[in-house]
């Protein structure tokens, strides 16, 4: 169950909003992606959500890792959150 506590984000440089790179295998034919984005914004209202991909092949680890690496190289390191699992 999701705890409805808002996340207080403190940026590393004092000014940028957090970025959430969102990729999934949910597709775009229903409201699933919108619901997930609503939950994310409910927990972190200042976040900027970037849709990476929503048509991934389920359980395709290689495809997911490729998309994560591409995403990581395109965003300014100072805007990554403290929760970035790929942070150096």
PyMOL commands that set and color helices and strands:
alter all, ss='L'
color gray80, all
select helices_A, chain A and resi 32-43+61-74+77-79
alter helices_A, ss='H'
color red, helices_A
select strands_A, chain A and resi 19-23+48-53
alter strands_A, ss='S'
color yellow, strands_A
deselect
rebuild
show_as cartoon
